[in-house]
Amino acid sequence: MCQHQPQCPPADSPDREAAHVVAAHPEQGWSLLCNGVVLFEDTGEILPDGRLIAPHRPRVRLAA
């Protein structure tokens, strides 16, 4: 259970990535969030129930 004030968004919330980082491993490219989500540097995620969220970085368009 989250002890932060205000509480972190739950893992099934659209803003789940706003949760506090409780363990960071930048050398391996991932962080564990307070809500149990494993967030990868490519923006992919593993939710606590095992579901995978594909990377969702915005696409950058180059000026012509």
N, C-alpha and C positions, 0 to 999 in steps of 0.2 A: 504494500500500500504506500502510496506517495506521501511523504512528509513535508513536501515543499508547499509554500504559501505564495501565491495561489497554487493549487494542485496542478500537476502536469496533466496534459490531455491523455486520455486512455489510448491504448494501442489501436482500437477500432475507430478512432476519431480521424477525420480528414487532416487535422493539424497535429497528428501524433509526433511529427519531427520536431515540434517545439518543446518537447520534454527535456529535462536536464540530462546531461551526460553524467553517468555514474562510473563508467570505465572507458578510457580512451586508449586506443592502440593505433596511432597514426602510421607507425612503421608497418603495420599489417593492413591498414586501410579500413578499419571499422571502429565503431563506438557502440557501447551498450547504453541505451537510454533508460531513464527511470521507469518508464512504462513497460519495459521488457523488450522493446524493439531493438534489433541489431541493425544499425544504419551503416551502410558502406559508403566509401568516398565517391563511388560512381552514382550515388543516390538510390541504389537498390536497397531493399530492406527484407529482413526476416521478422515476421510477427511472432509473438509468443506462442500462438497456436500452430506454428509451422508454415503458415502461408507465406509465399514469396511475392514481393512487389518488385516488378521489373524497374531498372533504372529509368528515371524520368527527368533527366536534365533537359532544360529548354534547348531547342536547336538554335544555333547561332547562324544568322545569315550574313554573309560577307557582302559589302557594298560593291557594286559593279563599277 
